[in-house]
């Protein structure tokens, strides 16, 4: 009798103990299958007779990034992932996506091959995007929301890798209404930068010493699209920047400079060109920045990258300003030829009185004024569906302070295998043989005002030969 009772109790107890043990582990099981992945990248190798090997340096002028042509850009990789959360309630049109983007590049301009993140000057890994986006909020699906860090920006001059007018990339949140009006707020933290012209300095978290870093600020942005006709649209832009006052308990009172403000006003006219083949357009944008919002240099247009030196008397950037003018067009003239061109003009001045060099808060001399102008274009010849010939011509000049003008002209030719078979400037992947020839003025040559010249010395001519691949899929 007792043995039967013990046996029955064991049969009941063992499953209960087993279920309790299983409950101690939270097993992750996939419930959604709506996952997607995308990528952008470029990779290749170049050859130079100077060192009978790879130089990996672009021919463009210093502090201009890819403005002036991007055929010589170094290796770069982006990997983007997304999870699409389909509505669980039948009839609900709201859609939620979680987006992540990883970026990898080399700090030393070396090739990706045989390089690691632990190598000196090796690979750098960044996560420029990690955000949640909700589309179709409300009964009429008029509102979109996003929260996180994202590359929140509009059109770019692709052949110069320049996102002009409204590059609001950063961490914050945003609200969009009817796909016409957009409001966003960015919170720019103490971000390390290699720039020599930040408005203020902040403590480096790793070393505890003053470093070239941007002090925290808040940026509030509003944009509105106004349809002028079936083929034209006008976008208005407004920004307000606020850098708060330092904490009263700041342990380094000598670095506790007062708060500051800035603002941005701009407009961009976008027109489709129906007289040409589909996809043809013309963009014209003008932007003005004031105070600490006068940023836009080094090939990027982010207004929170404040330019120049402060007014050391009132310890502010109140009188700083910048102008940016961009003309960009694409004309698909025939099934055999497309022309893509641009003009970029930038002028920036800090708050100091000098038009040349002036002191920062730490006594470092920086240029307080700069002016640059670039004009360029790419012709794409569709020899066949899979064989295209890219030809580029660029002229770029830049003046720092009262220094002489630095100038460069560049011609690039790139026979290209376009594997998609599409006759379009956006067709990818591309496998290219690239040859670029640059001519520098005397001042640019003598001052080594180019990454290429810094390697080879004071030459008037520069050249680049390489085999490159570029792709994107999203």
Secondary structure in CASP SS format (residue, H / E / C, confidence):
PFRMAT SS
TARGET T0000
AUTHOR 0000-0000-0000
METHOD secondary structure of the structure
MODEL  1
X C 1.00
X H 1.00
X H 1.00
X H 1.00
X H 1.00
X H 1.00
X H 1.00
X H 1.00
X H 1.00
X H 1.00
X H 1.00
X H 1.00
X H 1.00
X H 1.00
X H 1.00
X H 1.00
X H 1.00
X H 1.00
X H 1.00
X H 1.00
X H 1.00
X H 1.00
X C 1.00
X C 1.00
X C 1.00
X C 1.00
X C 1.00
X C 1.00
X C 1.00
X C 1.00
X C 1.00
X C 1.00
X C 1.00
X C 1.00
X E 1.00
X E 1.00
X E 1.00
X E 1.00
X E 1.00
X E 1.00
X E 1.00
X E 1.00
X E 1.00
X E 1.00
X E 1.00
X E 1.00
X E 1.00
X E 1.00
X C 1.00
X C 1.00
X C 1.00
X C 1.00
X E 1.00
X C 1.00
X C 1.00
X C 1.00
X C 1.00
X C 1.00
X C 1.00
X C 1.00
X E 1.00
X C 1.00
X C 1.00
X C 1.00
X C 1.00
X C 1.00
X C 1.00
X C 1.00
X C 1.00
X C 1.00
X C 1.00
X C 1.00
X C 1.00
X C 1.00
X C 1.00
X E 1.00
X E 1.00
X E 1.00
X E 1.00
X E 1.00
X E 1.00
X E 1.00
X E 1.00
X E 1.00
X E 1.00
X C 1.00
X C 1.00
X C 1.00
X C 1.00
X C 1.00
X C 1.00
X C 1.00
X C 1.00
X C 1.00
X E 1.00
X E 1.00
X E 1.00
X E 1.00
X E 1.00
X E 1.00
X E 1.00
X E 1.00
X E 1.00
X E 1.00
X E 1.00
X E 1.00
X C 1.00
X C 1.00
X C 1.00
X C 1.00
X C 1.00
X C 1.00
X C 1.00
X C 1.00
X C 1.00
X C 1.00
X C 1.00
X C 1.00
X C 1.00
X C 1.00
X C 1.00
X C 1.00
X E 1.00
X E 1.00
X E 1.00
X E 1.00
X E 1.00
X E 1.00
X E 1.00
X E 1.00
X E 1.00
X E 1.00
X E 1.00
X E 1.00
X E 1.00
X E 1.00
X E 1.00
X C 1.00
X C 1.00
X C 1.00
X C 1.00
X C 1.00
X E 1.00
X E 1.00
X E 1.00
X E 1.00
X E 1.00
X E 1.00
X E 1.00
X E 1.00
X C 1.00
X C 1.00
X C 1.00
X C 1.00
X C 1.00
X C 1.00
X E 1.00
X H 1.00
X H 1.00
X H 1.00
X C 1.00
X E 1.00
X C 1.00
X C 1.00
X C 1.00
X C 1.00
X C 1.00
X C 1.00
X C 1.00
X E 1.00
X E 1.00
X E 1.00
X E 1.00
X E 1.00
X E 1.00
X E 1.00
X E 1.00
X C 1.00
X C 1.00
X C 1.00
X E 1.00
X E 1.00
X E 1.00
X E 1.00
X E 1.00
X E 1.00
X E 1.00
X E 1.00
X C 1.00
X C 1.00
X C 1.00
X E 1.00
X C 1.00
X C 1.00
X C 1.00
X C 1.00
X C 1.00
X C 1.00
X C 1.00
X C 1.00
X C 1.00
X E 1.00
X E 1.00
X C 1.00
X C 1.00
X C 1.00
X C 1.00
X C 1.00
X C 1.00
X E 1.00
X E 1.00
X C 1.00
X E 1.00
X C 1.00
X C 1.00
X C 1.00
X E 1.00
X E 1.00
X E 1.00
X E 1.00
X E 1.00
X E 1.00
X E 1.00
X E 1.00
X E 1.00
X E 1.00
X E 1.00
X E 1.00
X E 1.00
X C 1.00
X C 1.00
X E 1.00
X E 1.00
X E 1.00
X E 1.00
X E 1.00
X E 1.00
X E 1.00
X E 1.00
X E 1.00
X E 1.00
X E 1.00
X E 1.00
X C 1.00
X C 1.00
X C 1.00
X C 1.00
X C 1.00
X C 1.00
X C 1.00
X C 1.00
X C 1.00
X H 1.00
X H 1.00
X H 1.00
X C 1.00
X C 1.00
X C 1.00
X C 1.00
X E 1.00
X E 1.00
X E 1.00
X E 1.00
X E 1.00
X E 1.00
X E 1.00
X E 1.00
X E 1.00
X E 1.00
X E 1.00
X E 1.00
X E 1.00
X C 1.00
X C 1.00
X C 1.00
X C 1.00
X C 1.00
X C 1.00
X C 1.00
X C 1.00
X E 1.00
X E 1.00
X E 1.00
X E 1.00
X E 1.00
X E 1.00
X E 1.00
X E 1.00
X E 1.00
X E 1.00
X E 1.00
X C 1.00
X C 1.00
X C 1.00
X C 1.00
X C 1.00
X C 1.00
X C 1.00
X C 1.00
X C 1.00
X C 1.00
X C 1.00
X C 1.00
X C 1.00
X C 1.00
X C 1.00
X C 1.00
X C 1.00
X C 1.00
X C 1.00
X E 1.00
X C 1.00
X C 1.00
X C 1.00
X C 1.00
X E 1.00
X C 1.00
X C 1.00
X C 1.00
X C 1.00
X E 1.00
X E 1.00
X E 1.00
X E 1.00
X E 1.00
X E 1.00
X E 1.00
X E 1.00
X E 1.00
X E 1.00
X E 1.00
X E 1.00
X E 1.00
X E 1.00
X C 1.00
X C 1.00
X E 1.00
X E 1.00
X E 1.00
X E 1.00
X E 1.00
X E 1.00
X E 1.00
X E 1.00
X E 1.00
X E 1.00
X E 1.00
X E 1.00
X E 1.00
X C 1.00
X C 1.00
X C 1.00
X C 1.00
X C 1.00
X C 1.00
X C 1.00
X E 1.00
X E 1.00
X E 1.00
X C 1.00
X C 1.00
X C 1.00
X C 1.00
X C 1.00
X E 1.00
X E 1.00
X E 1.00
X C 1.00
X E 1.00
X E 1.00
X E 1.00
X E 1.00
X E 1.00
X E 1.00
X E 1.00
X E 1.00
X E 1.00
X E 1.00
X E 1.00
X E 1.00
X E 1.00
X E 1.00
X C 1.00
X C 1.00
X C 1.00
X C 1.00
X E 1.00
X E 1.00
X E 1.00
X E 1.00
X E 1.00
X E 1.00
X E 1.00
X E 1.00
X E 1.00
X E 1.00
X E 1.00
X E 1.00
X E 1.00
X E 1.00
X C 1.00
X C 1.00
X C 1.00
X C 1.00
X C 1.00
X E 1.00
X E 1.00
X E 1.00
X E 1.00
X E 1.00
X E 1.00
X E 1.00
X E 1.00
X E 1.00
X E 1.00
X E 1.00
X E 1.00
X E 1.00
X C 1.00
X C 1.00
X C 1.00
X C 1.00
X C 1.00
X C 1.00
X C 1.00
X C 1.00
X C 1.00
X C 1.00
X C 1.00
X E 1.00
X E 1.00
X E 1.00
X E 1.00
X E 1.00
X E 1.00
X E 1.00
X E 1.00
X E 1.00
X E 1.00
X E 1.00
X C 1.00
X H 1.00
X H 1.00
X H 1.00
X H 1.00
X H 1.00
X C 1.00
X C 1.00
X C 1.00
X E 1.00
X H 1.00
X H 1.00
X H 1.00
X H 1.00
X H 1.00
X H 1.00
X C 1.00
X C 1.00
X C 1.00
X C 1.00
X E 1.00
X E 1.00
X E 1.00
X E 1.00
X E 1.00
X E 1.00
X E 1.00
X E 1.00
X E 1.00
X E 1.00
X E 1.00
X E 1.00
X E 1.00
X C 1.00
END
